Structure formats: structure tokens, C-alpha cells
Amino acid sequence: MSLKQLHPTIRIRILTVFMTRTIEAMIFPFMAIYFSEKLGEKTAGLLMVLLIVLRIAASFWGGYLADRYGRKKVLIYAEGVLFAAAVLMAAANAPGIDSVWLTFAMVMLHGAANGIGAPAADAMLIDVSTPETRTLMYSINYWAINLSITLGTAIGGWMFKDYRFELFMAMALVSLCILLLTAFRVKETYQPRPMQGKRGMRFRGAAMMLQTYQSVYKDKRFMAYSLGMLLLLSTEFHLTQYIGVRLEREFVPLTVDLPFLPAMELHGIHMFGLIQMENTILIVVMALGINALLKRYDRPWQRVKWLTLGSVAYVAGFAVIAYTNEPLLLALFMLVATVGELIHTPLRQRELAEMVSVEARSSYMAVNGMMMQGARMIAAMGITVGAFLPSAGMAGLIFAIGMTGTLLIRRVVAKPLREFSQPEKTMRKYGT
């Protein structure tokens, strides 16, 4: 199966994700630096936390709206707000104007719109895909995201300081293109049941949203799987938190002699940047090849085994990176972690897609998005814990947390297969 055989909506969404992530990578990784320079580090830090909280709240609202009114309608409204926010950000940074508070207000609006639209976009991909196409779909989408981040951060690093206005204008143009593509080329993928009656609609809507999320949280299998994802993914998020800080503190500088180039002294921050670059390049180069390998092992138990193998390699790789200061070992175990990441990511996303309820897919994806934020919070706490534990202790802690997540995910995925393979036991369990 190739990209051309995927549903047209999937191809359009992969294109729009690539466009969005590329232009956002040129801007948003550098906004914390911009706000720190303008408002001070303490204020900037609080504003960034506020932005995360707002996006989480918006994603819950967006997930409910997409299940209640349809995916496309929510996406169009979200993309329209993203376009307006980008235009006003450009206006706030036009030549002769430098309004930091208007810029921040529009960053908040942009984050809220992204939060509202993300569950609908995730659910739309599930709506139009099949179990057979999801591994390929998520592999290509993951490849496109990493390529876009690579290109975007490289361009943004050169342009953001002196060409901020031009970057915001480019983001507005990209947002307009995506809005038009969504409006005229994407078809609605989900028709919700009509809501009966108009009286008290606002309060009924709020009550129904709470009821929807209560049903999601009562889905023990989904919540156990999401908790496993939270613990597993926190291992990688330590890279930009504890691991980066540790390398800057513990890595012994060394001199590197390269042919035809002057000798260069390699510090911890340089090593950190190099292994991050290695991770991104390996993902771009190897993603589709590993997807082709996974296609050969597509039976349920085979997927469980590969998911487990990939997760273990992923956790072990980052655990070693959290401990060692040897450049070759850092590079080698980043390779191990990246291969594990490329194996478990599409399989993990496929299993998630197949367990969510059809009537509440966007709401499920909103809760799943909150778990991603929880993984980032665990990693952020690693900096504080790392101030008290030695690197070997932190490596052991990261490995234990990641393996707990791996075993929890495996248990959730494998349990239905065991019951299916033992029909007599299953029939007795359910009284049939």
C-alpha cells in the first residue's frame, strides 16, 4: 500500500499538518526567548504555563464540540481563528510596532484554537482509515511531522530575530491556505445524532459535555492504556528536560579534529544538540523503511510483540542516555531509542484508534492529549528530582517509569487476544 491508496482526507490532513508544523516550528520554539527578553524570565515562564493550561481546557471543549456537531465544522472555525490570530500577530510586529502584550494575547488565541481543532483532526483521521491502513497512515504522518520540525527550526533559527513580521505573515498565508483546503476539499467524516429540543440548550450542552467525559473516564481499558502512554512517553520528554541539563553540567568538554576544518571544542550543550539532530534525521530517513518491515508482521500477536520490543528499546535507550557521558555511547543509544520509537509509535497509535468509541472519538482524543501534557509534566519534574539523585539513580528511575508504562500498554493490548484465544474461559466469564 502506498500514500496514493490512502483516503483523500488523510492525504490532505498530512499535507496540512506538514504545512502547519513547518511554519509553527519557525516561530513558537523561539517565543519563550522573545517573551523572556521583553518581560523577564519569571513572567515569561508563568505565561507559558498559562498557555499550556488554556490549550488543555480548549482541547476538552473542542473534543466535545466535534462529537456533538461534526469534525469539519469545528475544524473550519478553528482554522478561521488561527488565521485571524496570525494576522494580528503580524500586525503587532509590523515595522515600527512591537506590541508584546498583543503578541501574547494572539499566541493565547492561537493556542486555544489549536487545542479546539486538534481532537477533531485526530478523530477525522480515525474516521476515514481502516485497521489495515492505520500503521502506514501514522508512520507517514509521524515522518512528515519530524521533517517539518527539522526544516522549520532550521529556518526559524536564522530568521526569527530579524524577520519576525515576515514569519507571522507567512503563518497567516499558510493558515488561509489550510482554511480553504479544509472548507473546499475535506468532506465531513462524522454525522452526529441531532440534539432534541432547544430549551436550556446552553446548560444541557455543558451537562452533556460533562457526561461525555465521565463516560470516557469510566472506560477502564482506555484509561489504563492512556496511563501507560503517559509513563512511556515521559522517557523521551526527559531529553529536553533533565538530560539536557545533565549533559551541560556533567559532560567533559573534548576537542574534535575534523578533516579540512579547524579543531572544535565539544561541550555538553553541543552534544545535546547533536543527539537531538541524530534523532530527527534518523526518523526522517528510517520511518518508511520500518513501516515496510512492520507490514510483514501484521497479525495481532505479532503487533503486540513488536510494540513491546520497540517500547523496551525506546525506554532502554533514553535510560542509558540519562547516565552516560561517552559520545559514542550517547550516539549509539540514541540510535537504539529512535528505532524503538519508530516501531512503537505507529503501532501504539493504531491500537489507540481501534479502542476509542465511535460516538465520542474526539472526546477520547482530547483526554489522550491531556495524557501527553502529563508526560511533559513528569519530565519537567525530572529536573528537580535530578538535583537530589545521581545520574545513575535518575537513569534507573526513568527506566522503571518507562517499563511500567510498557508493561501496562502490553497488558491492555494483549488481554483481549488471550481471551479470544481461550473461548471456553471467556464464555464462562461472561456466562454464555
Buried (B, 14 or more C-beta within 10 A) or exposed (E): EEEEEBBEBBBBBBBBBBBBBBBBBBBBBBBBEBBBEBBEEEEBBEBBEEBBEBBBBBBBBBBBBBBBBBBBBBBBBBBBBBBBBBBBBBBBBBEEEEBBEBBBBBBBBBBBBBBBBBBBBBBBBBBBBEEEBBBBBBBBBBBBBBBBBBBBBEBBEEBBEEBBBEBBBBBBBBBBBBBEBBEEEBEBBBEBEEEEEEEEEEEBBEEBBEEBBEBBEEBEEBBBBBBBBBBBBBBBBBBBBBBBBBBBEEBEEEEEEEEEEEEEEBBBEBBBEBBBEBBBBBBBEBBBEBBEEBEEEBEBEEBBBBBBBBBBBBBBBBBBBBBBBEBEEBBBBBBBBBBBBBBBBBBBBBBBBEBBBEBBBBBBBBBBBBBBBBBBEBBBBBBEEBEEBEBEBBBBBBBEBBBBBBBBBBEBBBEEBEBEEEEEEBEEEEEE
